[in-house]
Amino acid sequence: MSAVPWVEAVRSVPDELITVDSIDLLRFISARARLEAFVAASIQQGREQLQGFPMTNIETLHRVLSRCPDRVIPKGTHELKFIADQGLRASLRQDIGSVEMSVRDADWKAATVIAGSVIEALLLDTLRRIAPHEVSAQSKSLVESKVFSKPVPTGLDDWTMHRFIEVSKGLGLIKDETARQARLMKLFRNLIHPGAAERNQMECNRGSAYSAVAALEFVVSDLSRRE
């Protein structure tokens, strides 16, 4: 069995996923170093086999990695303390972490789409905590002013991103500049729908990802002010 894939597999695990205690961390680092040294020496000798490598080290690596999570929230991720539901808060923080990792990995479409979905979820959660008559009145006002071309569904779950942005802006939940940035993001986020990219001659790229991330940052900042 070639030893090289083992080394590559262990090296590919991001450091932030190694969330074990200090003892297991030292064991993991030591076992990884032994594996890397063994493989380097084997390659130098013209072979790439695991034969002769102590299996206890492989068992240590397996044991430690099996205790680590598949995903972890990066340090510095927004706390989102304005979200009362702890489950929703944790889920959205995970998504924000995914956005950051997607940008890091140049996965522009994932960053764009996930950032858009987080913005929608944040605005939905916030509007649910606003008095229904206030939301209804603002929606009707936007219909009368032709911002919306037709009446808005009563249930928030049936709203589009456009409605979330404009009603949130009208109620003062987000600032004018935040709404402008969110409108730009909305155009790119819609590219997730089949055929949308071809019809609109647009594609998710570095610009769309950064635009979506900027909109997300603005929305989080505005909603955090309401704590």
FENRADA-V818633 format. One line per field, one symbol per residue. ss: DSSP state (A for helix, B for strand, O for the rest). phi: phi as a letter, one per 20 degrees, with the letter a starting at -180 (. if undefined). burial: # if it has 16 or more other ideal C-beta (glycine too) atoms within 10 Angstrom, else .. A space follows every 50 residues. Layout:
BEGIN
ss: ???
phi: ???
burial: ???
END
This chain:
BEGIN
ss: OBOAAAAAAAAOOOAAAOOOOAAAAAAAAAAAAAAAAAAAAAAAOOOOBO OOOOAAAAAAAAAAAAOOOOOOOOOOOOOOOOOOOAAAAAAAAAAAAAAA AAAAOOOAAAAAAAAAAAAAAAAAAAAAOOOAAAAAAAAAAAAAOOOOOO OOOOOAAAOOAAAAAAAAAAOOOOOAAAAAAAAAAAAAAAAAOOOAAAAA OOOOOAAAAAAAAAAAAAAAAAAAOOO
phi: .feggfffffffffgfeedeffffffffffffffffffffffffenccee gnegffffffffffffeeffcbfgfnfgflffefffffgfffffffffff ffffemefffffffgfffgfffffffffeeggffffffffffffemfdeb gegffffefeggfgffffffemfcfgfffffffffgfffffffgnffffe lcbfbgfffffffffffffffffffef
burial: ..#..##..#.......#.#...#..##..##.##..##..#.......# ..#...##.##..#...#...###..##.#.##.....#..##.###### ###...#####################.......#..##..#.....#.. .#...#..#.###########.##...##.##..##.####.....#... ...#...##.######.###.##....
END
